[in-house]
Amino acid sequence: MSKWVKVWGLALASVVAVSGGCSIMPTTGPEIGEIARNDDADDPTRLPYSFVKITPEVVDTLATWAPRIANAFTDNRVPDEIKFGLGDVVSVTIFEAAAGGLFIPIEAGVRPGNFVTLPNQIVDTKGNIQVPYAGQIRAVGRTPYQVQQEIVNALKNRAIEPQAVVSLITQNTSLISVLGEVNAPNRFPATTNPERLLDAITRAGGPKSQGFDTWIMLERQGRRATAPFGALVYEPRNNIWVHPNDTIYLYREPQTFLAFGATGQQGQFNFDAWRLSLSEAVGKAGGLNDSAAEPAAVYLFRGETRAVAERLGIDCSKFPGPIVPVIYNINLRNPSGYLMATKFQMRNKDVLYTANATSVEIAKAMQYFRLTIATVNDPLVAAENAYNLNLLIRANNRL
């Protein structure tokens, strides 16, 4: 009967192996071949994705598309001179070269100087100010120098070599707003001396927190860009000029990533820094599990914009939305993989997955086969033992 037990066990093991025994084994996630294959595009239960191997070219491409202020606002020219707007309060002073002119009487010797200062006035809803003998002077959208020139041109045939000085007394339009996680949120006038983003944030008291989990959003003329606050400090090109009517918003959002599979630890981890490399992320997750991990099968799951995906050479025609799912693969069996991992930057909400080695899956399958054979073999062995015992008892009874 033991012969039949062996035959049955081998037959069962063969059936399980042929039917894909590894696919029914407990595991931490998809197998190596399944991730790279992605050949079930017609399966409605699967989300299509693109598979990209991390190379030096991929690392360099992604570095240029990192969330940075300078990448969104590429025109980093110094702001134009401040111009008048509706509601600004303006002062006008008119000078004449000699007494007896339009504004300076003949007995001007008792005056402190050959000038007259007009009462302060607000730029009206039509964008004008009023100057005696010159009429309405267009002010909105003009610099003080431009307004001065128009006043002089309007008076030069009536006054004696007139000159004008126009000053901004109260600035109500060319303002900069700094809001959110700063110590003194405020809306303050833009200065004639151009300022950069860090200058404006400093005027608002600086960020409340240490900064590594702080983000900055810049809004200008309907456009927005968001970047880590650390990018302003450690990458000076992102500390761009502030323009009048800009809105700067600081907010806290701790950056995290998820680690699954054959890493030392699984779960959610904080960056605890304004940026984190792939190698640092693997280290935070406890490194690779020496008894289970396949170093060549380290994967990063991320959604990239179509613009980035196209730069990576991905065919975006099969992806309908603005975000293209991408699975990156890095080979940490190769020493150069570690060097690339130090340059590959993690993004907020990335998912890091390390697959089990093929030998681990085979060992689990063999253990399952062994358990199955033992389960089938035990009752047969027990029956054979009972049969042999019965024969022994009968033999004793004959004696």
C-alpha positions in Angstrom: 0.0 0.0 0.0 3.0 2.4 0.6 3.6 2.2 -3.1 0.2 3.7 -3.8 0.9 6.4 -1.2 4.0 7.5 -3.1 2.3 7.4 -6.4 -0.6 9.5 -5.1 1.7 12.0 -3.5 3.7 12.5 -6.6 0.6 12.8 -8.7 -0.8 15.4 -6.5 2.4 17.4 -6.4 2.5 17.3 -10.2 -1.0 18.6 -10.5 -0.4 21.5 -8.1 2.8 22.4 -9.9 1.2 22.3 -13.4 -1.8 24.4 -12.2 0.5 27.2 -11.0 1.2 26.3 -7.4 3.2 29.5 -6.8 0.1 31.6 -7.6 -1.8 30.1 -4.6 1.1 30.5 -2.1 0.8 33.3 0.5 3.1 36.2 -0.4 3.5 39.9 0.3 2.6 41.1 -3.2 3.0 40.5 -7.0 5.7 38.3 -8.3 8.7 39.5 -10.3 7.5 38.3 -13.7 3.9 39.6 -13.2 5.0 43.2 -12.6 7.3 43.4 -15.6 4.9 41.5 -17.9 1.8 43.7 -17.6 0.2 41.8 -20.5 -3.4 41.8 -19.3 -4.3 45.2 -20.8 -7.7 43.8 -21.8 -8.6 42.8 -18.3 -11.2 45.3 -17.0 -10.1 44.6 -13.4 -6.5 45.9 -14.0 -5.3 49.4 -14.3 -2.8 49.9 -17.2 0.6 51.1 -16.2 4.0 51.7 -17.8 7.1 49.8 -16.6 10.3 51.8 -16.6 13.8 50.6 -15.6 15.7 53.3 -13.6 18.8 54.4 -15.6 21.0 57.5 -15.4 18.9 59.1 -18.2 15.7 58.5 -16.3 17.1 59.9 -13.1 18.3 63.1 -14.9 14.9 63.5 -16.6 13.0 63.2 -13.4 15.3 65.7 -11.7 14.3 68.4 -14.2 10.6 67.8 -13.5 10.7 67.8 -9.7 8.2 70.2 -8.0 10.1 73.4 -8.0 9.1 77.0 -8.2 11.8 77.8 -10.8 10.4 75.0 -13.1 7.0 76.6 -13.2 8.0 80.3 -13.3 10.9 80.3 -15.7 10.8 84.0 -16.5 12.9 85.2 -13.5 13.3 88.8 -14.5 13.4 91.6 -12.0 9.9 93.0 -11.4 9.0 96.2 -13.3 8.9 99.5 -11.4 5.8 99.9 -9.3 2.9 101.5 -11.1 -0.1 103.3 -9.8 -3.4 101.6 -9.4 -7.0 102.5 -8.5 -7.2 103.7 -4.9 -3.6 104.6 -4.5 -2.9 107.9 -2.7 -0.6 110.2 -4.7 1.3 113.4 -3.9 2.1 116.0 -6.6 4.7 118.8 -6.2 5.2 121.3 -9.0 8.3 123.5 -9.3 8.8 126.6 -11.5 12.1 128.2 -12.5 11.2 131.7 -11.4 8.5 133.7 -9.5 5.6 135.2 -11.4 4.7 132.1 -13.2 1.6 130.0 -13.0 2.0 128.7 -9.5 4.6 131.0 -7.9 3.5 134.7 -7.5 5.8 137.6 -8.0 6.1 138.3 -4.2 7.5 134.7 -3.8 10.4 135.9 -1.7 8.4 135.2 1.4 7.9 131.6 0.3 10.2 128.8 1.4 10.8 127.8 -2.2 9.7 128.0 -5.8 7.3 125.0 -5.6 3.8 124.2 -4.6 2.5 120.9 -3.2 -1.0 119.9 -4.1 -3.2 118.1 -1.6 -2.9 114.4 -1.6 -5.5 112.7 -3.9 -6.7 109.2 -4.7 -6.4 107.7 -8.1 -10.1 107.7 -9.1 -12.2 104.9 -10.5 -11.3 106.1 -14.0 -7.6 105.9 -13.2 -6.9 109.7 -13.2 -5.7 112.4 -10.9 -6.5 116.1 -11.1 -3.7 118.8 -11.6 -4.7 122.5 -11.7 -4.3 123.9 -15.2 -3.4 120.5 -16.5 -6.7 118.8 -16.1 -7.1 115.0 -15.7 -3.8 113.2 -15.8 -3.8 109.4 -16.4 -2.1 107.6 -13.5 -3.3 104.0 -13.4 -0.8 101.6 -14.9 1.9 104.3 -15.1 5.1 104.8 -13.1 5.7 108.1 -11.2 8.2 109.2 -13.8 5.6 108.7 -16.6 3.0 110.7 -14.7 5.6 113.5 -14.0 6.3 113.8 -17.7 2.7 114.1 -18.6 2.2 116.9 -16.0 5.2 118.8 -17.4 4.0 118.4 -21.0 0.6 119.8 -20.0 2.1 122.8 -18.2 5.1 123.7 -20.2 3.3 126.3 -22.3 1.8 128.0 -19.3 4.3 127.7 -16.4 7.9 128.9 -16.2 10.1 125.8 -17.0 7.9 123.5 -14.9 9.1 120.4 -13.2 7.0 117.9 -11.2 7.6 115.3 -8.5 5.0 112.6 -8.1 5.1 110.3 -5.0 3.2 107.3 -3.9 1.9 108.1 -0.4 -0.4 105.2 0.3 0.0 102.0 -1.7 -3.3 100.1 -1.9 -2.9 98.1 -5.1 0.7 96.8 -5.6 0.6 94.5 -2.6 2.1 91.1 -1.7 0.1 88.6 0.4 1.9 86.1 2.6 -0.5 83.7 4.3 -0.6 80.3 6.1 2.0 78.8 8.3 4.0 82.0 9.0 4.3 83.9 12.3 2.7 87.1 11.1 0.5 86.6 8.0 0.1 89.9 6.3 -0.6 91.8 3.1 2.0 94.5 2.7 3.1 96.9 -0.1 5.7 95.9 -2.6 8.9 97.9 -2.2 10.7 99.8 -4.9 13.7 97.6 -4.1 12.8 94.2 -5.6 12.5 91.3 -3.1 12.7 87.6 -3.5 10.4 84.9 -2.0 12.5 84.4 1.2 12.5 88.2 1.7 8.8 88.4 1.6 8.4 85.4 3.9 10.8 87.0 6.3 8.6 90.2 6.3 5.8 87.9 7.4 7.8 86.6 10.4 9.2 83.4 8.7 7.7 79.9 8.8 6.3 78.6 12.1 7.8 75.1 11.8 11.3 73.9 11.1 10.6 73.9 7.4 11.3 70.4 6.3 7.6 69.5 6.2 6.5 73.0 5.0 5.4 73.6 1.4 5.2 76.9 -0.4 2.6 77.8 -3.0 3.1 80.8 -5.3 0.1 82.2 -7.2 0.7 84.9 -9.9 -1.7 86.0 -12.5 -3.8 82.9 -12.3 -0.9 80.5 -12.3 0.1 78.3 -9.4 3.2 76.4 -8.4 4.0 74.3 -5.3 7.4 73.2 -4.0 9.0 72.2 -0.7 10.2 75.2 1.4 13.6 73.6 1.6 14.0 74.1 -2.2 14.0 77.8 -1.6 16.8 77.5 0.9 19.0 74.8 -0.6 18.4 75.6 -4.3 18.8 79.4 -4.7 17.4 79.3 -8.2 14.0 78.7 -6.7 14.2 81.9 -4.6 12.8 83.9 -7.5 11.7 87.6 -7.5 8.4 88.5 -6.0 6.0 90.6 -8.2 3.3 93.0 -7.0 0.0 91.2 -6.3 1.7 87.8 -5.8 0.2 85.5 -3.2 2.5 83.3 -1.2 0.9 80.5 0.9 2.8 78.3 3.3 1.3 75.1 4.6 2.5 72.0 6.5 2.1 68.6 4.9 4.4 65.9 6.2 5.7 63.9 3.2 5.3 60.1 3.5 5.9 56.9 1.6 4.6 53.4 1.9 6.9 50.3 2.0 5.7 46.8 1.3 7.1 43.4 0.5 10.5 42.0 1.5 11.8 45.0 3.3 12.9 45.0 7.0 9.7 46.8 8.0 6.4 47.5 6.3 4.1 50.5 6.7 4.0 54.3 6.3 7.2 56.3 6.9 7.7 60.1 7.2 10.4 61.7 5.1 11.5 63.9 8.1 13.4 65.9 5.6 12.5 68.3 2.7 13.6 65.6 0.2 14.5 61.9 0.4 16.4 59.7 -2.0 15.4 56.1 -2.9 18.4 54.7 -1.1 17.4 56.6 2.1 13.8 55.4 1.7 15.0 51.8 1.6 17.1 52.4 4.6 14.2 53.9 6.5 12.2 50.8 5.8 14.9 48.6 7.4 16.7 47.7 4.2 16.1 44.5 2.3 15.1 41.3 4.0 18.2 39.1 3.6 16.2 35.9 3.7 13.4 36.9 1.3 14.2 39.9 -0.9 15.3 39.9 -4.5 17.6 42.9 -4.8 17.0 43.2 -8.5 13.2 43.5 -7.9 12.9 46.8 -6.1 9.9 48.7 -7.5 8.5 52.2 -7.0 4.8 52.9 -7.8 4.0 56.5 -8.8 1.7 58.6 -10.9 3.5 60.9 -13.3 2.0 63.7 -15.4 1.7 63.2 -19.1 4.4 65.7 -19.8 6.9 63.7 -17.6 5.8 60.4 -19.0 6.4 61.6 -22.6 9.8 62.8 -21.7 10.5 59.3 -20.3 9.5 57.8 -23.7 6.2 56.3 -22.6 3.4 55.8 -25.1 0.6 57.8 -23.4 -2.1 56.9 -25.9 -3.5 54.1 -23.7 -3.7 56.4 -20.7 -6.9 58.6 -20.8 -6.3 60.8 -17.8 -3.8 63.5 -17.0 -1.8 61.1 -14.7 0.1 58.1 -16.1 0.7 55.2 -13.6 4.3 54.2 -13.7 6.2 51.4 -12.0 10.0 52.1 -11.7 12.4 49.2 -11.3 15.9 49.4 -9.9 18.5 46.6 -9.7 20.3 46.7 -6.4 22.3 43.6 -7.3 24.3 45.9 -9.4 26.6 48.3 -7.5 25.7 51.1 -9.8 22.1 50.7 -8.7 23.0 52.0 -5.3 24.6 55.1 -6.9 21.5 55.8 -9.0 19.3 55.2 -5.9 21.1 58.1 -4.1 20.1 60.5 -6.9 16.6 59.2 -7.5 14.3 61.4 -5.4 11.2 60.1 -3.7 7.9 61.9 -4.0 5.1 62.3 -1.5 2.8 59.2 -1.3 5.2 57.0 -3.3 4.8 53.2 -2.8 8.0 51.2 -2.4 7.7 47.4 -3.0 10.4 44.7 -2.9 9.5 41.3 -4.4 10.5 38.0 -2.9 13.3 36.1 -4.6 12.2 33.2 -6.8 13.9 30.7 -4.6 11.7 31.9 -1.7 8.5 31.2 -3.7 9.8 27.8 -4.8 10.7 26.9 -1.2 7.2 27.9 -0.1 5.6 25.8 -2.9 7.8 22.8 -1.9 6.7 23.2 1.7 3.1 23.3 0.6 3.6 20.2 -1.5 5.2 18.4 1.4 2.3 19.3 3.6 -0.2 18.1 1.0 1.6 14.8 0.6 1.8 14.3 4.3 -1.9 15.1 4.7 -2.8 12.5 2.1 -0.2 10.0 3.3 -1.2 10.0 7.0 -4.6 8.2 6.7 -3.2 5.7 4.2 -0.3 4.9 6.5 -2.7 4.6 9.4 -4.9 2.2 7.3 -1.9 0.2 6.3 -0.7 0.0 9.9 -4.2 -1.1 11.0 -4.2 -3.7 8.3 -0.8 -5.1 9.4 -1.9 -5.0 13.0 -5.0 -7.0 12.2 -2.9 -9.6 10.4 -0.7 -9.8 13.4 -3.6 -10.4 15.7 -5.0 -13.1 13.5 -1.6 -14.8 13.5 -1.4 -14.7 17.3 -4.9 -16.1 17.6 -4.0 -19.1 15.5 -1.1 -19.8 17.8 
